[in-house]
Amino acid sequence: MTTIALKNLVKKFGDHEVVHSINLEIKDAEFIVLVGPSGCGKSTTLRMIAGLEEITGGEIVIGNRVVNDILPKDRNIAMVFQNYALYPHMNVFGNMSFALKLQKVPKPEIKERVNNAAKILNIEELLNRKPSELSGGQRQRVAMGRAIVRNPDIFLFDEPLSNLDAKLRTQMRLEIKEIHQRVKNTIIYVTHDQVEAMTLGDRIVVLKDGYIEQIGDPIELFQNPVNTFVAGFIGTPPMNQIDGTITKNGEKLNISFRDGFKLPIPDKPDAEISEGQKIVMGLRAEDIFLEEDSNDIREDWKFDSEIIVTEPLGSETYMHVDVSGLKITGKCGGRRAVHPNEKIKLAFNLNHLHIFDAASTKSVY
């Protein structure tokens, strides 16, 4: 059982604290993704787990052992870097076997381990090539193979796909997920790409400015973001977020926007909203669609609008529209032709409405 616990983990560079009392428990064989914008502390946290960065405070526990003062080579961790870090003068077999030779593993066992890893990664025919003779995707497979042959308890990935083109990134994502299902090691994966995070992680840790904003599985983060940052960071395109004010129409609550536009708020007993409150309305593009595609949507949830720009993606089209002066993004099927300046009627599925307090940015509905 290889569990990991980060307990009040802190990192300072001089007087500047970049990781603030992070607490995180990772289960055996779990695929955890640390995601966030550049400078949020995700790679620094990963390097502290690996032992490549000295911690300032707190504890790192792997299994039942506090590893704060244990050398990286003694933590039974393998790390895959963004730039592959292959030895250019060695062939693929030499790169994959180098750590095993340092450990004085018998030659027959080295050959068996390298061949098994090469088979898993489909690089058996590359074992005699030098890194300069490989494509970016092949180099990344070799870097992963070098980690696999060590039979580590934990794999650490530091933005391993960022140097690859979009098509190859998609392919490598699938391969990394398949490898995890085969080897069943604990994986901690760092990325700034929320699509990678959503498609790979059993759970996702969203970081901002060295703090954990939210931890959850991909669907939980998508459907129930705890604040405006997570709502805007998770999901493509980002959730529509528009400033408004809670107003009343009789006993019913509305969100009022500039120019007098209003959205009715479906009743929700546990909502923490009140008349006069400044809020941010959140609604995903998936919940804004053409009236002709709507089923059982109330009439007061339908609004006239004008298309500003379209983004056709084949299977679907994003519509950037003007609704009573508000700039909002919606979605329609790719076979429905929509055009700039076209007048359309949109349906809003307000059953999936999010409301965030403007001052605290926290979800209140």
Secondary structure as the mmCIF struct_conf table of DSSP 4:
data_model
#
loop_
_struct_conf.conf_type_id
_struct_conf.id
_struct_conf.beg_label_comp_id
_struct_conf.beg_label_asym_id
_struct_conf.beg_label_seq_id
_struct_conf.end_label_comp_id
_struct_conf.end_label_asym_id
_struct_conf.end_label_seq_id
STRN STRN1 ILE A 4 PHE A 13
TURN_TY1_P TURN_TY1_P1 GLY A 14 ASP A 15
STRN STRN2 HIS A 16 ILE A 26
TURN_TY1_P TURN_TY1_P2 ASP A 28 ALA A 29
STRN STRN3 PHE A 31 VAL A 35
BEND BEND1 PRO A 37 PRO A 37
TURN_TY1_P TURN_TY1_P3 SER A 38 GLY A 39
BEND BEND2 CYS A 40 GLY A 41
HELX_RH_AL_P HELX_RH_AL_P1 LYS A 42 ALA A 50
TURN_TY1_P TURN_TY1_P4 GLY A 51 GLY A 51
BEND BEND3 LEU A 52 GLU A 53
BEND BEND4 THR A 56 THR A 56
STRN STRN4 GLY A 57 ILE A 62
TURN_TY1_P TURN_TY1_P5 GLY A 63 ASN A 64
STRN STRN5 ARG A 65 VAL A 66
TURN_TY1_P TURN_TY1_P6 ASN A 68 ASP A 69
BEND BEND5 ILE A 70 ILE A 70
HELX_RH_3T_P HELX_RH_3T_P1 PRO A 72 ASP A 74
TURN_TY1_P TURN_TY1_P7 ARG A 75 ASN A 76
STRN STRN6 ILE A 77 VAL A 80
TURN_TY1_P TURN_TY1_P8 GLN A 82 ASN A 83
TURN_TY1_P TURN_TY1_P9 PRO A 88 HIS A 89
BEND BEND6 MET A 90 MET A 90
HELX_RH_AL_P HELX_RH_AL_P2 VAL A 92 LEU A 102
TURN_TY1_P TURN_TY1_P10 GLN A 103 LYS A 104
HELX_RH_AL_P HELX_RH_AL_P3 LYS A 107 LEU A 121
TURN_TY1_P TURN_TY1_P11 ASN A 122 ASN A 122
HELX_RH_3T_P HELX_RH_3T_P2 GLU A 124 LEU A 126
TURN_TY1_P TURN_TY1_P12 LEU A 127 ASN A 128
HELX_RH_3T_P HELX_RH_3T_P3 PRO A 131 GLU A 133
BEND BEND7 LEU A 134 LEU A 134
HELX_RH_AL_P HELX_RH_AL_P4 GLY A 136 ILE A 148
TURN_TY1_P TURN_TY1_P13 VAL A 149 ARG A 150
BEND BEND8 ASP A 153 ASP A 153
STRN STRN7 ILE A 154 ASP A 158
BEND BEND9 GLU A 159 GLU A 159
TURN_TY1_P TURN_TY1_P14 PRO A 160 ASN A 163
BEND BEND10 LEU A 164 LEU A 164
HELX_RH_AL_P HELX_RH_AL_P5 ALA A 166 VAL A 183
STRN STRN8 THR A 186 THR A 191
BEND BEND11 HIS A 192 HIS A 192
HELX_RH_AL_P HELX_RH_AL_P6 GLN A 194 LEU A 200
BEND BEND12 ASP A 202 ASP A 202
STRN STRN9 ARG A 203 LYS A 208
TURN_TY1_P TURN_TY1_P15 ASP A 209 GLY A 210
STRN STRN10 TYR A 211 GLY A 216
HELX_RH_AL_P HELX_RH_AL_P7 PRO A 218 GLN A 223
BEND BEND13 VAL A 226 VAL A 226
STRN STRN11 ASN A 227 ASN A 227
HELX_RH_AL_P HELX_RH_AL_P8 THR A 228 PHE A 233
BEND BEND14 ILE A 234 PRO A 237
HELX_LH_PP_P HELX_LH_PP_P1 PRO A 238 MET A 239
STRN STRN12 ASN A 240 ASN A 249
TURN_TY1_P TURN_TY1_P16 GLY A 250 GLU A 251
STRN STRN13 LYS A 252 SER A 256
HELX_RH_3T_P HELX_RH_3T_P4 ARG A 258 GLY A 260
STRN STRN14 LYS A 262 PRO A 264
TURN_TY1_P TURN_TY1_P17 PRO A 269 ASP A 270
TURN_TY1_P TURN_TY1_P18 GLU A 275 GLY A 276
STRN STRN15 LYS A 278 LEU A 283
HELX_RH_3T_P HELX_RH_3T_P5 ALA A 285 ASP A 287
STRN STRN16 ILE A 288 LEU A 290
HELX_RH_3T_P HELX_RH_3T_P6 GLU A 291 ASP A 293
BEND BEND15 ASN A 295 ASP A 296
HELX_RH_3T_P HELX_RH_3T_P7 GLU A 299 TRP A 301
STRN STRN17 LYS A 302 PRO A 312
BEND BEND16 GLY A 314 SER A 315
STRN STRN18 GLU A 316 VAL A 323
TURN_TY1_P TURN_TY1_P19 SER A 324 GLY A 325
STRN STRN19 LEU A 326 GLY A 333
TURN_TY1_P TURN_TY1_P20 GLY A 334 ARG A 335
BEND BEND17 ARG A 336 ARG A 336
TURN_TY1_P TURN_TY1_P21 PRO A 340 ASN A 341
STRN STRN20 LYS A 343 PHE A 348
HELX_RH_3T_P HELX_RH_3T_P8 LEU A 350 HIS A 352
STRN STRN21 HIS A 354 ASP A 357
TURN_TY1_P TURN_TY1_P22 ALA A 358 SER A 360
STRN STRN22 LYS A 362 SER A 363
#
